[in-house]
Amino acid sequence: MASPTSSIQAALAAVCLILSACGSEKPQAVERPHVLLIVVDTLRADALPAYGGARPVPGIDRLAAEGVTVDGLVACTSWTVPSMATLFTGLSPAEHRVMRMVGAGSNLLETRTLASAFRDQGYATGCIMSNFLLAQGKGFEEGYDFYDDRLARRPDPHRGITSPEVTDRGLAWLDQVPADQPWFLTLHYFDPHTSYEDHPEVDYLDPAYTGWVRGGLSDPEYKAQQALATAADQAQLRALYDEEVWAVGHAIERVLQALEDRGALKNTLVVFTADHGEELAERGYIGHTRTLH
């Protein structure tokens, strides 16, 4: 398990180890592991017990307990597009030049990607993408045999809860992979990005709170209140955010359990990371991109 603030080095090191093991004249003789790359969008490191969080997170806590945690890594940027371009290529933003949300500089032009490296070694490659900024047509699908971006193309991509569907679609794709073929699967979970939704399965909200914070607000609505947020507002924001993190963790736990039930988990390398974090009004801002906090 790599640091939630970045797994660029860890993910690419894993690729190097796998491809070097597969690089013999007879790679069929090597039992090549499956590789599962899990990216949780907008995930703060301190939301996880492994990095100081106070609330349990299913799935992710399991990865921390059974795997290896990495400290001291940082993301190359504070928002999704350049961060994911770096994760998928190993290049810095100055090298891949993906630094804009739209127009010139918003598309990934590199063809040598993490997915293409696995595909070239005979892996089935799949991705379930739920972030609208990384929908097909922007180059991030390079190297993937299967790139499901239906969740990213919803009419209002910021609203709703998509983590269960990311898990369902990822497992459905694995059902289609031949039993004797190794696979590389990327699951990109958009939750806990705004809007922060309330989750009835877990209750972290303060019932005595009477302020403006509630689940499902739009980003402009959060921004309108950010500079005036009180300590009580911040605590309620954090509670909503932590509910979202819990829900993502629950979706990840279902993936791990499904792989274990299929007998595949013992031969699967799981790399876990996030693309960036989130500010929850601690310094007068709610969101990310514009600050490095």
C-alpha positions in Angstrom: 0.0 0.0 0.0 1.5 3.3 -1.1 1.0 6.6 0.6 -2.4 8.1 -0.2 -0.8 11.3 -1.3 1.2 9.6 -4.1 2.1 6.1 -5.4 4.0 7.1 -8.5 7.3 5.6 -7.5 5.6 2.6 -5.9 3.4 1.8 -8.9 6.2 2.1 -11.4 8.6 0.2 -9.3 6.0 -2.6 -9.2 5.7 -2.5 -12.9 9.5 -2.8 -13.3 9.6 -5.8 -11.0 6.8 -7.6 -12.8 8.1 -6.8 -16.3 11.6 -7.9 -15.4 10.2 -11.2 -14.1 8.3 -11.6 -17.4 11.2 -10.5 -19.7 12.7 -13.9 -20.1 12.7 -15.8 -23.4 9.8 -17.9 -22.1 7.6 -15.6 -20.1 4.9 -18.3 -20.1 6.9 -20.3 -17.6 6.7 -17.5 -15.0 3.6 -17.3 -12.9 2.9 -13.6 -13.5 0.8 -11.8 -10.8 -2.3 -9.9 -11.5 -2.0 -6.2 -10.8 -4.8 -4.1 -9.3 -4.2 -0.3 -9.2 -6.8 1.5 -7.0 -7.0 5.3 -7.2 -9.3 7.2 -4.8 -9.9 10.7 -6.1 -9.5 13.6 -3.6 -8.4 11.4 -0.7 -6.6 13.0 2.3 -3.9 10.9 3.8 -5.2 11.8 7.3 -8.6 10.3 6.6 -7.0 6.8 6.9 -5.9 5.2 10.2 -2.6 4.2 8.6 -1.8 7.9 8.4 -3.3 9.2 11.5 -7.1 9.1 10.8 -9.4 8.4 13.7 -12.2 6.6 11.9 -11.9 3.1 10.5 -12.0 2.6 6.7 -12.9 -0.9 5.5 -10.8 -2.4 2.7 -8.1 0.3 3.0 -7.4 -0.7 6.6 -7.1 -4.3 5.4 -4.5 -3.2 2.8 -2.5 -1.4 5.4 -2.6 -4.4 7.8 -1.7 -7.0 5.2 0.6 -4.9 3.0 3.3 -2.4 3.1 2.7 1.3 3.8 5.0 4.0 2.3 5.5 7.3 4.0 7.0 10.6 2.8 5.7 10.6 -0.8 3.8 13.6 -2.2 1.7 14.1 -5.3 3.2 16.1 -8.2 0.3 18.5 -8.1 -3.0 19.3 -6.4 -5.5 18.3 -9.0 -6.5 15.2 -11.0 -5.4 15.7 -14.7 -1.7 16.3 -14.4 -1.4 14.0 -11.4 -3.0 11.1 -13.2 -0.9 11.8 -16.3 2.2 11.5 -14.1 0.9 8.3 -12.5 0.1 6.7 -15.9 3.5 7.7 -17.6 6.1 8.3 -14.8 6.8 11.7 -16.4 6.7 15.0 -14.5 4.1 17.6 -15.6 6.9 19.6 -17.3 7.6 16.5 -19.4 4.1 15.3 -20.3 2.7 18.9 -20.4 -0.8 17.9 -19.3 -1.6 21.0 -17.2 -5.0 22.3 -18.3 -8.6 21.2 -17.8 -9.7 22.0 -21.4 -8.0 22.9 -24.6 -4.3 22.7 -25.3 -2.5 20.9 -22.6 -5.5 18.9 -21.4 -4.9 15.7 -23.4 -2.3 13.0 -22.6 -0.3 12.5 -25.8 2.2 9.9 -24.6 1.7 6.4 -25.9 4.0 4.6 -23.6 1.9 4.3 -20.5 1.5 2.0 -17.5 -1.3 0.1 -19.2 0.6 -0.2 -22.5 3.6 -1.7 -20.6 1.4 -4.4 -19.2 -0.4 -5.0 -22.5 2.9 -5.5 -24.3 3.7 -8.3 -21.8 0.4 -10.1 -22.6 -1.7 -8.7 -19.8 -5.4 -8.0 -20.3 -5.8 -4.3 -19.4 -8.9 -2.7 -18.1 -10.0 0.5 -16.4 -13.2 1.7 -14.7 -13.0 5.5 -14.8 -15.4 7.6 -12.8 -13.8 11.1 -13.1 -15.3 13.2 -15.9 -12.0 14.9 -16.6 -10.5 11.5 -17.7 -13.2 10.3 -20.0 -12.2 8.7 -23.3 -10.9 11.0 -26.0 -8.3 12.7 -23.8 -5.6 10.0 -24.1 -5.8 8.5 -20.7 -7.3 5.3 -22.2 -4.0 4.6 -24.0 -2.9 1.0 -23.4 -6.2 -0.2 -22.0 -8.1 -3.0 -23.9 -11.2 -1.9 -22.0 -11.9 1.6 -20.7 -15.3 2.0 -19.1 -16.0 5.7 -18.6 -19.8 5.6 -18.4 -19.8 6.8 -14.8 -17.6 9.8 -15.9 -20.2 10.8 -18.5 -23.2 11.3 -16.2 -25.2 14.5 -16.6 -24.0 15.8 -13.2 -20.8 13.9 -12.4 -20.4 15.6 -9.0 -23.6 14.3 -7.6 -24.5 10.9 -6.4 -22.5 7.9 -5.2 -20.6 5.8 -7.8 -18.2 3.7 -5.8 -20.4 0.6 -5.7 -20.7 0.7 -9.5 -17.0 1.1 -10.0 -16.6 -2.1 -8.0 -19.4 -3.9 -9.8 -18.1 -3.0 -13.3 -14.5 -3.9 -12.4 -15.6 -7.4 -11.2 -17.7 -7.8 -14.3 -14.7 -7.1 -16.5 -12.6 -9.6 -14.6 -15.3 -12.2 -15.3 -14.5 -11.8 -19.0 -10.7 -12.2 -18.8 -9.5 -15.7 -19.7 -8.6 -17.7 -16.7 -5.1 -18.3 -17.9 -4.3 -14.6 -18.7 -2.8 -12.2 -16.2 -4.6 -8.9 -15.9 -3.9 -5.3 -15.0 -7.0 -3.5 -13.7 -7.3 0.2 -12.7 -10.2 1.2 -10.5 -10.6 5.0 -10.2 -13.1 5.9 -7.5 -14.5 9.5 -7.7 -16.0 9.6 -4.3 -15.1 11.4 -1.9 -14.9 14.3 -4.4 -17.6 17.0 -3.9 -20.4 16.9 -3.6 -20.0 15.2 -0.2 -23.0 12.9 0.1 -24.5 11.6 3.3 -24.3 7.8 3.7 -27.0 6.2 5.9 -24.8 3.1 6.4 -22.5 5.0 8.7 -23.4 8.0 10.9 -20.6 10.5 11.7 -22.8 13.7 11.6 -23.4 15.6 14.8 -27.2 15.5 15.4 -27.1 18.7 17.4 -25.5 20.7 14.5 -27.8 23.4 13.1 -25.5 25.1 10.5 -25.5 25.2 6.7 -23.4 22.1 6.1 -25.4 19.2 4.6 -24.8 16.4 2.1 -25.1 17.0 -1.6 -24.3 20.7 -1.8 -22.8 21.9 -5.1 -19.3 23.1 -5.2 -20.4 26.8 -5.6 -22.5 26.4 -2.5 -19.5 25.1 -0.5 -17.4 27.9 -1.9 -19.9 30.6 -0.9 -19.5 29.6 2.8 -15.9 28.6 2.9 -14.4 31.8 4.3 -17.0 32.0 7.1 -16.9 28.3 8.2 -16.9 27.9 12.0 -15.2 25.1 13.9 -18.6 23.4 14.0 -19.0 23.8 10.3 -15.6 22.3 9.7 -16.3 19.3 12.0 -19.6 18.6 10.1 -17.8 18.9 6.7 -15.2 16.5 7.9 -17.9 14.1 9.1 -19.5 14.1 5.7 -16.1 13.7 4.0 -15.2 10.8 6.3 -18.6 9.1 5.5 -17.6 9.2 1.8 -14.2 7.8 2.6 -15.8 5.0 4.5 -18.2 4.2 1.6 -15.2 4.0 -0.8 -13.4 1.7 1.6 -16.5 -0.5 1.7 -16.5 -0.7 -2.1 -12.8 -1.6 -2.1 -13.4 -4.3 0.5 -15.9 -5.9 -1.8 -13.2 -6.1 -4.5 -10.7 -7.7 -2.2 -13.2 -10.2 -0.8 -14.4 -11.1 -4.4 -10.7 -11.7 -5.4 -10.2 -13.8 -2.3 -13.4 -15.8 -2.9 -12.1 -16.5 -6.5 -8.7 -17.6 -5.2 -7.0 -14.7 -7.1 -6.1 -12.4 -4.3 -3.0 -14.4 -3.3 -1.6 -13.8 -6.8 -2.6 -10.2 -7.1 -0.4 -7.2 -6.4 -2.5 -4.4 -5.1 -1.2 -0.8 -5.4 -3.3 1.8 -3.6 -3.0 5.6 -3.9 -4.8 8.9 -4.4 -4.3 11.7 -7.0 -4.5 14.6 -4.5 -6.1 15.6 -1.2 -8.8 18.0 -0.2 -9.1 21.2 2.0 -12.1 21.3 4.3 -12.2 25.0 5.3 -9.3 24.7 7.7 -7.7 27.7 6.0 -10.7 29.3 4.5 -11.0 27.1 1.4 -13.1 24.1 0.5 -11.8 21.9 -2.3 -8.5 21.5 -4.1 -6.6 22.7 -7.3 -6.0 26.3 -6.2 -4.0 25.6 -3.0 -1.3 23.1 -1.9 -2.9 22.5 1.5 
